[in-house]
């Protein structure tokens, strides 16, 4: 137990150590250079964590490892639950059935496509494939973090998936405004907002795209953000379905005995419950904003701790497979997402 009498001091020291890195990440993310690129403190946190893991990790006491692990596992689940305060069901209803359908179709197809290509075509392991697919399909680094405990994946695999999200999410953030401003996309402001929200990786990147288009207007920005948050809340049913799939797969392969043990990620269920509670409007907006700021810091701690468990030596053997998988999903999001958005808006 990390907080047993014998280990308590080391665990607390480890948690504080991670929190210091997370604070530095938060401060760096507020600088103009990083904020203009839509780079969140979560991304900076994992980079700093990986830097520590490959340079200074031998300089800290082994007793602190319990606190680092606690941050990567327990604090992560807690933070994902409170991520629900960023969403209300009213926001989801506001965007309409077409926005919901684009979110649903893009999430499911991207996750299935990424998992299939990663495992069958590019010969990656299951966990790296699914983590990379989850990041592209749902909400970037936060989705990778949420999927990691369901898969019980190793830290370096999470780091690989996050790096792919950062790379292609950043490319998308610069590409989409160019496509829209050049007139290549036959879309009005609302359609483009749905397209952006349904296909770009990170929430911050979705916010940045309409903001970088002169005269974009509120309709584009609101549609983009609400559709994106619809994708975010869909992570809960996705993780529950994934847990059930993994349980039946383990039974089929003979890796567990007896009846099929369903692996339900309860933190995902609590996440939906928290979003439902937030939808009631009982908590004042200023308090909700404070909760979200604290939650972002906790997510940054979790991401930093995951980075601290990532050694470059563990990347050997992966080669360019993660890059090829992420690139394939990126092409699908940009091209396939465009045609699906046009079809859904015209149909619904």
N, C-alpha and C positions, 0 to 999 in steps of 0.2 A: 504493500500500500504506500503510495507516494507521500501521504501525510501521516504515516505512523510516527510515533515518538522518535524513533531512530532516524528517519529520513526527512522529517518535517523541515528542519532548518535548510538542508540542501535543496529541497523542492521549492521552498519559498524563494531562496536565492536564485534558482534557475528561472522561476517565473518573473522575478524582478529583472533579471538579466535580459530576458526576451522582451519585456516591456520597455526597457531602455532602447533597444534596437527599434521597436515599433514606434516609439516616440520620435526617434531620429528620422524614420521613414515618413511619418506624418508631417514633420517639419519640412523635409525635402520636397514632398509632394505639393506643398503650398507655393513653392517657388514658381515663377512665371514659366520657366523652361518646361518643367514637368506638367504643370496644369494646362498649358497650351496644347500639349500633346495628348491630354486626357489620360496620363499615366497615374494610376491610383496608388495610394500608399501600400496596398497589398502587393503590387508588383515590385515596388522599391524594397519592401520588406523581404521578399523571397530572394532578391538579388543580394541584399546585405547579408542575409542568412547563409546563402551559398558561399559568399566571400569568406565569411567567418569559418564555415565548415571546411574550407580548403586551405586556410591559412593559419588561423589562431585557435582551432578547436583543442589542440593539445595543451593550451595555456590555461584552461579553465578546469576547476575541480570536477572529478567524475560524479560527485554527489549532486551536481547541478543538473545532470541529465534527466533526473526525474521531473524537474520543473519544466524542462524543455519539452519532454514527451507529454506532460500534462497540458501544456499550451497547445501542442499540435493535435491532441485528441479531444480532451474534455472541453477546453475553452472553445475549440472549433464548433462542437455540437451546440453549445450554449449560444454562440454568436449566430449560427445559422437559424436557430429558433427565433431569435429577436430580429432577424432580417425581415420577418413578416411585418414589422412596423413600417416598412417602406411601401406597403401595398394596401389598397382597399379594394373590395369587390366592386364598389361603385365605379372606380377607375376602369376596371376591366369591362364593366357593362357599358361604360361611356364610349368606348372605341367601336362598339358594334360587333356583329357576328363576323364580318369580313376580317377585321383585325384579329379576332380570336382564331379564326380558321387558318389564317396565314401563320400565326404563332404555332398552332398545333401541327400543321403540315410540315413546317420548316424544322421544328424541334425533332419530330419523330423521324423524318427522312434523313436529316443530317446525322443523328445519333446512329441509326442503323447503317447508313452508308459509311460513316467513319469507322465504326466497329468492324464491319465486313472488310473494308479495304485494308485497314491496319493489320488484321489477323490473317486474312486469306491471300491478299495480293502482296502486301509489303512485309509480311511475315514477322510482325511485331507480336509481343505477348499480349494476352487478353487485357490486363489491367492498364497498360500504357495506351492501348487502342481505345478502350472505353473512356478513360480519363480525357484523352485528347478529343474524342468525339463529344463528350459532355461539355467541355469548354466551348467548343464551336456551336453546339446545338442550343445551349441555354443562356448562360450569362457569364462566360469567361472564367476568370480565376475563381470567383465565388462558387461556380458550378463544379469546377474541378475539386475544390475543397470539400463540397458537400458530397460528392461521389466517392471520394477517397475512403471514408470509413465504411461505406457499404461494401466496397471491394476489398477492404483491408490491404490496400496497396502500400508499397514501399515509398519512402519520401522522394527518392530520386525520380521515380516514375511520375509523381505529382509535379515535380519541378520541370520535367520534360514537357508535360501537357501545358503547364502555365506558360512556358517559353513560347510554345506554338501559338497560344492565344494572344500573347503580347505582340508577336511578330505580325500575324495576319490581321489582328484587330487594328493595329496601327496603320497598316497598309490600307485597310478599308476606310479608315477615318480620313485619309487624304484622297482616296480614289473616288468615293461616292459624291462629294461636292463637285469634283471635276466632271463626272458623268452627268450630273443634273444640270450644271451650269452650261455645259456644252450643247445641251439639247439632244443628246444621244438617247435619253430615256423619255419615252412618250408618257409622262406622268404629271398629274397635277400635284399640288402641295400635299394634300391629304394622302394620296396614293404613295408618294415618295416617302412620307413619314411612316406609313405602314411598312413599306419596303425596308427602310432603315431599321425600324424597331424589330422587324422579323428576321433580319439577317446579320446584323453587326454583333460582334462578340460581347464587349463590355458595356455596362450601363453608361459609364462616363464617356465612352466613345460615341454612343448613340446621342447623348446630349450635345456633344461637340460638333457633330455633323451639321444639324440645322443652324447652329450658332455661327458656323463658318460660311454660310451661304447668305449673301446680301439680300435683304428683303424677304427672307424665308417666311416670316410671320409665325404667329402662335399656332395656327392649325397644323403646320408641318411638325413643329417641335412637340406639341401635345400628343399628336398621333404617334410619333416615334417613341416617346417615353412610355406612353400607356401600353402600346403593343409590346414594348420591351419588358415592362413589368408583368405583362400577361405571360410572357415566356418564363420569367423568373418564377412565378408561382407554380408553373407547370413542373418545376423540378421535383416537387413533392410527389405527385403521382408517378413521375418517371422513376424516381428512386424506389418507390414501393413496388412497381412492376419489375424493376431490375432486381430487387431483393428476392421476389418470388421466382423470377427466372433463374437466378443463381442457385436457389434452393433446389428447384426441380432439376437443374443441370447437374448439381452435385449428387443428387439421388440417382439420376440416370447413369452417371459415370461411376457409381459405386464408391464415392468418396465419403458418403455418410451412410449410416445404417438405420434400420427401422423406418418409421414414417418420415415423410418429407417435413423437414423443419423450416418453416417460413422465416426468412430473415427480413423483418419489417424495420426499416429505419425510422424509429419513433420520432427522432428529432425532425424529420420531414413532416410528419403528421402534426406535431406541435407547431411547426412553422405555419401551416395552413390555419391552425387554430388561432395563432397570434395575428395573422392577417385578418381573420374573421373578427377578432376582438377589436382590432384597429379600425375595422369598417364601421363599428358602432359609434365612433366619434366621441367616446367617453373621455379620452385623454386629450388635454389641450395640445394645440399644435406645437407650442414652444417646448413642451415636455417630449413630444414625439421626436422633434428635431434633435433634442439632447440625447435621447435614447439611440437614435441613428448614428450620431457622432461617436458615442461610446461603443456601439456595435461595430462600426468601421474600425475603431482602434483594436477591438478584440479580434476581429478578422485579420487585421494586420499582424497581431501577435501570433495567431495561428499560422499564417503564411510564413512569417519569419522563422518560427520554430521548425516548420517543414523544411525550409531552406537550410537550417542548421544541421539537418540530418542528411543532407545531400552531398555526396562526395563525387568528384568528377570520375573517379575510377569506376563507379557503378554504371556510367554511361557507355562503357566499352561494349561493343557488339550491337548497339542500336543503329549505328550508321546514319543514313539519310532517311530511314523509314518514317520517323515521326514527321519530318519535313514534307515528304511526299504525301503522307496521309492528310496532314493539315492543309496542304496546297490543294489537294483534290476536294476537300470539303469547302475550302474558300471559293473555288471555282463554282461549286454547286450553289453556295449561298448567293454569290453575285449573279450568276446567270440563271440558275434554276429558280432562285428567289424572285427574280424580276418577272419571269413568266407566270409563276404561281401567284404572285401578288396581282398581276393584271387579270388573270383568270378568276381569282376569288372575288375581286372587287366587281368585276363584270357580272359574276354569277349570283353573288349574295347581296 
